[in-house]
Structure formats: structure tokens, C-alpha cells
Amino acid sequence: MNSKAPKKKHGKRKGKPAGRLGGGPSKGGVKRDPSQTFKEAAYLKRLTSSKTLIQVRTKGDEEFTGSVAYYDSRFIRLTCTDGPNLLLYKSDIKYFSEQPKTPE
């Protein structure tokens, strides 16, 4: 018996590179909405739990320094170091950056 049957290839998918499950951005790939990746929520949770000081710049070019006390899908509550606590719309924030830790 010398019949040659084609060998089956197990574990390989045609048309997709190995090791990619389609979750990340790729050429021509579909970008996922940030609210579906949960990376923003994880980052804000880390900032909240570590009480890291951040500097927030709003779209109106105002700057505030403080730590994130609470966050929501639309708001960030900032406990300010100098002044009243603020509840900021995320849509009004231009950017924020972590402040370096000062040695005590």
C-alpha cells in the first residue's frame, strides 16, 4: 500500500499569523473602542490605589495637581494638593501626567 494521502496540519489557521488572536491593532485591523479594552480603567485604578500625584491640564489650559480619588466612565474626582477637590469631565481633560515621587 503506497497511497499518498495529504497530511493534515494541526493547529495552523490559514490567513492569520501564528500567535495573534486578533486582539491588538494590526494593518487594516479593526480598532477596539477604549471602553472595551479596560486599559484606561486599569490605569486609573492603579493611580487611585497608589495615590500617585498627577498634573491635569484641561482643554481650557488650566492646570491642577492632585491624586485620583474616584473615577467613572465620564468623570475623574481629583483630590487637589492646593485648593478644593474637583470633579472633572474626562472630555474636558487635554492630558494628565504622573508627577515624580519626591523623597521624604
C-alpha positions as CSV (number, residue, x, y, z in Angstrom):
1,M,0.0,0.0,0.0
2,N,1.7,3.0,-1.2
3,S,-1.1,5.6,-1.4
4,K,-0.1,9.1,-0.5
5,A,-2.8,10.9,1.3
6,P,-2.2,14.6,2.1
7,K,-1.0,15.2,5.6
8,K,-3.3,17.2,7.9
9,K,-1.8,20.2,9.5
10,H,-3.0,20.6,13.1
11,G,-3.0,23.9,14.9
12,K,-2.5,26.2,12.0
13,R,-5.0,28.7,10.7
14,K,-4.8,29.8,7.2
15,G,-4.5,33.5,6.6
16,K,-3.6,34.6,10.2
17,P,-0.1,34.9,11.6
18,A,0.7,32.5,14.4
19,G,0.4,33.8,17.9
20,R,-2.0,36.6,17.1
21,L,-5.6,36.2,18.2
22,G,-6.8,39.4,16.6
23,G,-6.9,41.4,19.8
24,G,-4.3,44.0,19.0
25,P,-4.0,46.6,16.3
26,S,-2.7,45.5,13.0
27,K,-2.5,46.7,9.5
28,G,-6.1,47.1,8.3
29,G,-7.4,45.6,11.5
30,V,-10.3,46.8,13.5
31,K,-9.5,49.2,16.3
32,R,-11.4,48.5,19.5
33,D,-13.1,51.2,21.5
34,P,-11.1,52.2,24.6
35,S,-14.1,51.4,26.8
36,Q,-13.9,47.8,25.7
37,T,-10.2,47.2,26.3
38,F,-10.5,48.3,30.0
39,K,-6.9,49.5,29.9
40,E,-7.9,53.1,30.9
41,A,-9.9,51.7,33.9
42,A,-6.9,49.6,35.0
43,Y,-4.6,52.6,34.8
44,L,-6.9,54.8,36.7
45,K,-7.4,52.0,39.3
46,R,-3.6,51.9,39.8
47,L,-3.4,55.6,40.1
48,T,-6.2,55.6,42.7
49,S,-4.8,52.7,44.8
50,S,-1.3,54.1,44.8
51,K,-2.4,57.7,45.4
52,T,0.1,58.8,42.7
53,L,0.2,62.6,42.2
54,I,-0.8,63.7,38.7
55,Q,-0.9,67.0,36.9
56,V,-4.0,67.6,34.9
57,R,-4.2,70.1,32.0
58,T,-7.7,70.9,30.8
59,K,-8.7,72.0,27.3
60,G,-9.1,75.5,28.8
61,D,-5.3,75.4,29.7
62,E,-5.9,75.2,33.4
63,E,-3.6,73.0,35.5
64,F,-4.3,71.1,38.6
65,T,-2.2,68.8,40.8
66,G,-3.5,66.1,43.0
67,S,-4.4,62.4,43.2
68,V,-7.3,60.5,41.7
69,A,-9.8,59.7,44.4
70,Y,-12.6,58.3,42.2
71,Y,-13.2,57.7,38.5
72,D,-16.2,56.9,36.4
73,S,-16.8,56.4,32.7
74,R,-17.3,60.2,32.4
75,F,-15.6,61.8,35.5
76,I,-12.4,61.9,37.5
77,R,-12.5,63.2,41.0
78,L,-9.2,64.8,41.8
79,T,-8.1,65.5,45.4
80,C,-6.0,68.6,44.9
81,T,-2.9,69.4,46.9
82,D,-3.6,73.2,46.8
83,G,-7.2,74.1,46.6
84,P,-10.6,72.5,46.5
85,N,-11.3,68.9,45.3
86,L,-12.5,68.8,41.7
87,L,-14.9,66.6,39.7
88,L,-13.6,66.8,36.1
89,Y,-15.3,65.6,32.9
90,K,-12.9,63.3,31.0
91,S,-14.0,65.1,27.8
92,D,-12.6,68.4,29.2
93,I,-9.1,66.9,30.0
94,K,-6.5,67.6,27.4
95,Y,-3.9,65.3,29.2
96,F,-2.5,64.3,32.5
97,S,0.9,63.1,33.6
98,E,2.3,61.4,36.7
99,Q,4.4,63.6,38.9
100,P,7.8,62.2,40.0
101,K,7.8,61.0,43.6
102,T,9.7,63.3,46.0
103,P,11.9,61.6,48.6
104,E,10.6,62.2,52.1
